[in-house]
Amino acid sequence: MVNLALKNIEPLLCGMFAADIKGGRPSIAPEKLLRAMLLQIFYSIRSECS
């Protein structure tokens, strides 16, 4: 589901993603950052089964 959602918003993210014009260090792709944030959220949810 996440991959499909990220693919759907990819054109929007590409428009906001800064190009590496000045020769500096490349940025982390927004899709990877969003995926990492979701993993953090999912793994921080405590289980109700104890």
Steps between C-alpha positions, in 0.01 A plus 500: 500500500780739587683442171181568303425817697856628455487426127176701474652808667839466325429780244413739784813407692723535191377855456604587856827304497794738462737431214867461578613802297776635721691171519434446868410180673180346356191500718315192620201422279170605663353155432772337712446749781124442503550121499747525791259718699218250447721215620585698812133562569395140441773358722428746782133394531467274801304181471181463702554124532688431822 
